[in-house]
Amino acid sequence: DAGITQSPRHKVTETGTPVTLRCHQTENHRYMYWYRQDPGHGLRLIHYSYGVKDTDKGEVSDGYSVSRSKTEDFLLTLESATSSQTSVYFCAISESRMPRGKETQYFGPGTRLLVL
Amino acid sequence: GENVEQHPSTLSVQEGDSAVIKCTYSDSASNYFPWYKQELGKRPQLIIDIRSNVGEKKDQRIAVTLNKTAKHFSLHITETQPEDSAVYFCAASAPGGGYNKLIFGAGTRLAVHP
């Protein structure tokens, strides 16, 4: 597995509270991504980063914000958690160097979030 | 934007049989198509990928075929084994912006029975 860790691995929180998930990589990869995984929906992109301080929205970004102040860390924040944000969150990384290319993404172990 | 549909949603086979999972995509500019395997409680793991300049790619018991004209690609697993049981996801690159987002299918749950 690529050197990707996520913390926490499990979290239970209450509606309305802020939550921050952390993705940490030791691969020095340029690109980082946050996905959520829900039954019947596969993996849906929340936000992604193409460099330090460079981020953009994915297909399900409402209610989420991100920050990347260092190459190795990509933070996902739920400003005010809702029950609809109960999900499994995966971080992924990719790099532009061939032969694999920047499209090839490697996933972290995931974080299970339950919002009560 | 890109949309990826994956079929079937569940697939049950006997050990030793072949399994085929199919995906269609909507954006003809997509040029990268990976397949991921996810075991229960684990992270998705890349098992094979193909680029649009190639029609077929094999790696031991798995192969992927791509039909650009029809905009579909398929995963073929031969001589299935119980350890192949997992959820499989296809994906297609979403062109534009240069940041290579992936759009995933909804997944296929494969069960291989001994």
Chai-1 contact restraints between the chains, C-beta under 6 A:
chainA,res_idxA,chainB,res_idxB,connection_type,confidence,min_distance_angstrom,max_distance_angstrom,comment,restraint_id
A,G40,B,A106,contact,1.0,0.0,6.0,A-B,restraint_1
A,G42,B,F89,contact,1.0,0.0,6.0,A-B,restraint_2
A,G42,B,F104,contact,1.0,0.0,6.0,A-B,restraint_3
A,G42,B,G105,contact,1.0,0.0,6.0,A-B,restraint_4
A,G42,B,A106,contact,1.0,0.0,6.0,A-B,restraint_5
A,G42,B,G107,contact,1.0,0.0,6.0,A-B,restraint_6
A,L43,B,F104,contact,1.0,0.0,6.0,A-B,restraint_7
A,L45,B,K101,contact,1.0,0.0,6.0,A-B,restraint_8
A,Y50,B,Y99,contact,1.0,0.0,6.0,A-B,restraint_9
A,K102,B,N100,contact,1.0,0.0,6.0,A-B,restraint_10
A,E103,B,Y32,contact,1.0,0.0,6.0,A-B,restraint_11
A,E103,B,S93,contact,1.0,0.0,6.0,A-B,restraint_12
A,E103,B,N100,contact,1.0,0.0,6.0,A-B,restraint_13
A,F107,B,R43,contact,1.0,0.0,6.0,A-B,restraint_14
A,F107,B,P44,contact,1.0,0.0,6.0,A-B,restraint_15
A,P109,B,R43,contact,1.0,0.0,6.0,A-B,restraint_16
A,G110,B,R43,contact,1.0,0.0,6.0,A-B,restraint_17
